[in-house]
């Protein structure tokens, strides 16, 4: 896992060094710094028996975040809630990567009070996920469930360790059906809801914004700068400058809401190779971890955290944004010592 992280960020920093641009260097170093929680949680959980604090911290944090979000909806119905986060999409990311962990411990912990609180929290999270209006987060959760079940089966089938309880299958079915309906309803709302652009007097539909134009512009950037890209700190400048699409109205974007294309357009083949190495090495490491533990519920939880984060990265900012990236890396740093701790106990 460390080799994947180092390979990723060192290659991205290398593109900034070769560009010789101060802004690119600062941007790439700032993004590399987002992985520090991985080492912090890994060190704490390796040194101390802090699993109880880990699961209670996530559970209580989710309760507080969801309570704030529901209060926002109560005060202003129709508002896309974001809780204490900077954007509704970040709140959706937090829900996606903590819900599998809460569900896993709800199955494993024998205390009835803990199970009831966990079940209520999961319901709150699903309600809040819908109220965020984040279609990317909903799509990521549904995709993570489907791919997570398949990945779990492929990882553990030779160990005959596939034992999903009926409760897990009920939750999976609810997530799939509810997620599909929620995604469809959100799409209908966005297509009907038209926002006025005060600056230009024009209007556009809120059906994905201008992501298609961002994708096209990012590909054009890469075609002109195949090896090193346009630079980590210059995507926005390029998008609103040389590669500006003729039909855009939105302002202030600094990334294309697509993480693979962000690293391809800003870091070229070198930066994209680093991102690809990171994703592949992470997947391999998690698979090895799951095979060590041989617990299908643990496998599904770990895979869903990984998959939901990277699926959402195709439509939102994730790993380059400090809020979702720090949460993700903190969880990734926790899985390895938690697995090893429990294996030693056995």
Residue pairs with C-beta under 8 A, 6 or more apart in sequence:
1 38
1 281
1 282
1 285
1 332
1 336
3 281
4 277
4 278
4 279
4 280
4 281
4 282
4 285
5 35
5 38
5 278
7 274
7 277
7 278
7 281
8 274
8 275
8 277
8 278
9 28
9 31
9 32
9 35
9 274
10 274
11 267
11 270
11 271
11 273
11 274
11 277
12 28
12 31
12 32
12 232
12 263
12 267
12 270
12 271
12 274
12 275
13 25
13 28
13 29
13 32
14 270
15 24
15 28
15 228
15 229
15 231
15 232
15 266
15 267
15 268
15 270
15 271
16 24
16 25
16 27
16 28
16 29
16 231
16 232
17 25
18 228
19 228
19 231
21 231
21 233
21 234
23 231
23 232
23 233
23 234
24 231
24 232
24 233
24 234
25 232
26 233
27 232
27 233
28 232
31 232
31 319
31 320
31 325
34 319
34 320
34 322
34 325
34 326
34 329
35 325
35 329
36 326
36 329
37 326
37 327
37 329
37 330
37 333
38 329
38 330
38 332
38 333
39 333
40 330
40 333
41 330
41 331
41 333
41 334
42 333
42 334
42 336
42 337
44 50
45 51
45 54
45 333
45 334
45 337
45 338
45 341
46 337
46 340
49 341
51 338
51 341
54 334
54 338
55 101
55 105
55 109
58 98
58 101
58 102
59 102
59 105
59 117
59 118
59 121
61 98
62 94
62 95
62 98
62 99
62 102
62 121
62 124
62 125
63 117
63 121
63 124
65 83
65 84
65 85
65 91
65 94
65 128
66 83
66 95
66 121
66 124
66 125
66 127
66 128
67 124
68 83
68 84
69 81
69 82
69 83
69 91
69 128
69 131
69 132
70 81
70 124
70 127
70 128
70 131
72 79
72 81
72 82
72 83
73 79
73 81
73 131
80 88
80 131
80 132
80 133
80 134
81 88
81 91
81 128
81 131
81 132
82 88
82 90
82 91
82 132
83 91
83 94
83 128
85 91
85 94
85 323
86 323
88 132
88 133
88 134
89 132
89 134
89 136
89 137
89 312
89 316
89 317
90 321
90 323
90 324
91 128
91 132
91 134
92 129
92 132
92 134
92 136
92 137
92 138
92 140
92 312
93 137
93 308
93 309
93 312
93 316
93 318
93 323
93 324
93 327
93 328
94 323
94 324
94 327
95 125
95 126
95 128
95 129
95 132
95 137
95 141
96 129
96 137
96 140
96 141
96 144
96 304
96 305
96 308
96 309
96 312
97 305
97 308
97 309
97 324
97 327
97 328
97 331
98 125
98 327
98 331
99 122
99 125
99 126
99 141
99 304
100 144
100 148
100 300
100 301
100 302
100 304
100 305
100 308
101 301
101 305
101 331
102 118
102 121
102 122
102 125
103 118
103 122
103 171
103 301
104 297
104 298
104 300
104 301
105 114
105 118
106 114
106 115
106 118
106 119
106 122
107 165
107 167
107 168
107 297
108 297
109 115
109 118
122 171
126 175
126 178
129 137
129 138
129 141
129 182
130 138
130 182
130 186
133 186
133 189
134 316
135 183
135 186
135 187
135 190
135 315
136 312
136 314
136 315
136 316
137 308
137 312
137 316
138 179
138 182
138 183
138 186
139 179
139 183
139 311
139 312
139 315
140 307
140 308
140 309
140 311
140 312
141 175
141 179
141 304
141 308
142 175
142 176
142 179
142 180
142 183
143 307
143 308
143 311
144 303
144 304
144 305
144 307
144 308
144 311
145 172
145 175
145 176
145 179
145 304
146 176
147 303
147 307
148 300
148 303
148 304
148 307
149 164
149 172
149 300
151 287
151 299
151 303
151 307
152 162
152 290
152 296
152 299
152 300
152 303
153 162
155 287
155 290
155 291
155 299
156 162
156 290
156 291
156 294
156 296
156 299
159 291
159 294
161 294
161 295
161 296
162 296
163 296
164 172
164 296
164 297
164 300
165 297
168 297
168 300
187 207
190 205
190 206
190 207
190 208
191 205
191 206
191 207
193 205
193 206
194 203
194 204
194 205
194 206
195 203
195 204
195 206
196 203
197 203
197 204
197 249
199 251
200 249
202 249
204 210
204 249
209 250
209 257
210 245
210 248
210 249
210 250
211 256
211 257
211 258
211 315
213 245
213 247
213 248
214 239
214 253
214 256
214 257
214 258
214 261
215 256
215 258
215 261
216 245
217 238
217 239
217 243
217 244
217 245
217 256
218 235
218 239
218 256
218 258
218 261
218 262
218 264
218 265
219 261
219 265
220 243
221 229
221 230
221 235
221 238
221 239
221 243
221 265
221 266
222 229
222 261
222 264
222 265
222 268
224 230
225 265
225 268
226 268
226 269
227 268
227 269
227 270
228 267
228 268
228 270
228 271
229 263
229 264
229 265
229 266
229 267
229 268
229 270
229 271
230 237
230 238
230 265
230 266
231 266
232 266
232 267
232 271
234 266
235 254
235 255
235 256
235 262
235 265
235 266
236 252
236 253
236 254
236 255
238 265
239 253
239 256
240 251
255 262
255 317
255 320
256 262
256 265
257 315
257 316
257 317
258 313
258 314
258 315
259 275
259 310
259 313
259 314
259 317
259 318
259 319
259 320
260 272
260 275
260 313
260 314
262 320
263 271
263 272
263 274
263 275
264 271
264 272
267 274
267 275
279 310
282 306
282 332
283 306
285 336
286 302
286 303
286 306
286 335
289 302
289 335
289 336
289 339
290 298
290 299
290 302
290 303
292 339
292 343
293 299
293 339
293 342
293 343
298 339
302 335
305 328
305 331
305 332
306 332
309 318
309 319
309 324
309 328
310 318
312 318
313 319
317 324
318 324
318 325
318 328
319 325
319 328
